[in-house]
Amino acid sequence: MFPYRDDNPTLETPVVTLLLIAANAAVWILVQGMGQDPTLARSVCQLGLIPAEFLGRVAPGTSIPLSPGEVCVLGVEHHWYTPLSSMFLHGSWLHIIGNMWFLWLFGNNVEDSMGHGRYLGFYLLCGLAAAAAQTFVSPSSIVPMVGASGAISGVMGAYIVLYPRVRIHMLVVLIFFITRIVVPAYLMLGYWFLLQLVSGSATQSEGGVAFWAHVGGFLAGAALIMLFKDPVLVQRHRAMARFV
């Protein structure tokens, strides 16, 4: 199932959401070489969050292969900024396109609920909470973590609290059968969150998708929205939205 739109009009131009999408795209193009090695591998090594290295649990000089001919040497320098820089890196075209679509779909309404400046702070805090959650679960991992999905998970957590019954239009693909359905936001986002919990519990934490970052970001967003939201803006939103 893939969400392609919601029935929740925006009140103002989502400036910060657009800037975040632009920033991620710029990093992908200018810093990561649009996914071409060795540029991609080097960016992941230098700017990605590696829990064991960040916590000082790896011996200096430890190396891990990232791609043919590219090795990441750990523990030489302590990059304190990687929890932040990793939020703007991605591993593939599919990774960044999927993340940016979810950011646009849910971020514009969440930004509208609190204002531009507060939204930027909210987004970054959710991303840091997501990084902290994944690091806590896998403190000895030497696998670099990259992607905006932790922060975007926080946006989704805020959305389910603010607009649980807003109509979400979904594309459902079952092998050769394709159809469209409309579900309330709590059903779509609740299912997504449950999937992250189950997958995180059933999957080895040493590689692949950082499911616990998704869980941590989602929970942070659901909690922080109570502090960041503007009740007047939220009420105006609810008056315009369509509910299931």
N, C-alpha and C positions, 0 to 999 in steps of 0.2 A: 504494500500500500504506500502511495506517495501523495502527500498533500500538495495541491497546486494553487489554491487560493482560499481566503477566508472572507466571510461577510462582516468585515469590521473596518469601515472606512477610517482613514487618518484625518486628524484635524489640521495638522501642519506638515510641511515637508520634513521628512525624517532625515535631517541633515547629518546627524552623527552616524546613523546606520549606513547612509550612503558613503560617508567618509571612511568608515571601518571597512566596507566592501572595497573601496578604492585602495586603502592601505594594504589590505591582504593581497589584492591583485598586483599592486606595485611590488610588493616583496616577492611574490611568485615570479614575476617577470624579471625584475632587476637584480634580486639577491639569489634566487633559486634557479635562474636560467630556464624557467618554464618546464622544470622537471628533467632537464638534461644533465647527465653526469659528465664530469665530476662536480659541477657546480651544485647540484642538488645534494649530493652526499656531504660535501664540505659545509654547506649551510646547516644541514641537520646536525652535523658534528659540533660545529662552533656555536650555534644558536639554539639548538634543541635542548630540552630539559632531560638530563640523564640523572635519575634519582641518586644512584650510588655515588656519582661524582659530586653532585650538589651537596650531599650530606658528608662528603669526605670519607666514604666507605670503600674507596677503590685505591689501589696502590698506584702511585705515579708511574706512567709508562705503560699501563695496561691498554691493550689495543683491541678493537673490535672491527671486523670487516663490515663495511656498509654497502659496497658495490665492487664489482671486479676492478681490482687495481687501486681501490680507495680504502684506506684504513683510518679509523678514528682513534687517536691516542688520548687516553683519559688521564685525569689527575694531574696534568701539567699546570693548568691554570684553573682557578676557582671562579667560574662565571656566575656571579650573584644575580645577574639580570635574566638568566635563562627562563625562569618561570614566566616572565613577561614576554621575552622575545619569541618563545616557543608558540605563543598564542597567534602569531602572525605567519607561521610557517605551515607548509602542507607537503604531503608526500606524493601526490599525483594530481592529474587534471580532475579525475572523478572526485577526489577528496575535497579540493577547493571549490569546485562547482556545487557539490552537494551542500557543503557548509554555508556557502554564500547564499544559496537559495533559501535555506532554513532561516538564516539571519534576516534576510529581507522579508520573508513571509511573516515572521513573528516579531522581529525587532522593531519594525515601524510602529506597531501599535503599543509596544512596551515603552518605546521612547516617547510616544505621545502621552503616556500616562504619568510622566514625571518631568518632562522638559529635557532639553538637550544636554546641559552640563551634568545634571544628576545622572542621566542615563549613561554617559561615558564612564563616570565613576562606578556605577553599578555594574556595567559590563566588565570592566577590568577586575573588580573585586570578585566577580563570579569566576572569571578565568583563573585567578590566583587560588581561589578555593578549590577549583577543579584540579589544579596542579598539586595542591597540598593533599587532596584526597588520594590521588594516584600514587604520590610519593609515600604516603603513610602506608598504603596497602603493599607497595613493592619497594621498600627502601633500599634494597640491594640490587635493584635492576640496573643493568648497564645498557638497556635499550633506550635510545632517544625517544622522547615524547614530543610530538609536534601536532599542531592543529588548533583551529578556533572552536572546535566543537564543545570544549568544556565551558567556555564563556557563553556560547550559544545555548547550551543546555540550561544555563542560568536564566537566559531570556525566556526559554520555554517553560521553566519552572514558574517564572513571574506571570507568564501568560495564563497558565492553568489556574492560578489564584485569582487573577483579575477578571478573566473572561471565560469561565469554565463551560458556558453553554453556547458560546458563539459557534456558528456553523462553519465547519471546515470541509472543503471539497476535496475528495480523495480520488486518485486514480488507482484502480485495482487491476493488477495483471496476474492472471492465472494461466501460465503456459501460453496458449494461443488465444485465451479469452480475456478481453479487456473491457472494463466497465467503469462507471463513475458512481460514487456514493457520497452522501453528505452525513457527517457525524458531528456530535458536539465536541468541542475542544478537549473536554476532560476525558473523553473516550480515546481519542487519538493520542493525546499526550500521555495519558495514564498507561495506555498499552505500550507506548514507546519506553516509558520509564521502567515498567515491569520487565520489558525485554532487556534493558541494560542491567537490571539487578540479577536476572536469571543468567544472562550471559557472563557477567562478571563473576558470579559464584561458580559457574561451571567451566570457566576457561582459565588456563594457566596465565598468570599475570606477567610472564616474562616477555611477551611480544604480542603483536597484533593490535587490535583495537583497545584503547584505554577506557574500558567500560566504567571503571570506578571514578575516572575523571568526569564522565557524563553524570554519574550518580551524584557526586559531590557538587558539581556545578548546578545541577537541577535543584537539589535541596537548598543550596545557598541562595539561588534566585528566588525560590518560594518563600524563604525566610526574610531576605533583605528587601523584597518588594514592599513589605509592610512599613519599612522605614523610608523608602525612596518614593513611593507613589504620591501623587497629588490627588486627593479625593475629588476635587472639583473637576479635574481633567478626566478622571476615571468615570465619573458620573455622566459627563458629556459624551464620552465614548459609548457607554452602555445605552444611551438614548438613541444612538445612530446605528448600533450593531443589530444584526439579525440573529435570533437565537433558535435553537432546536427545542 
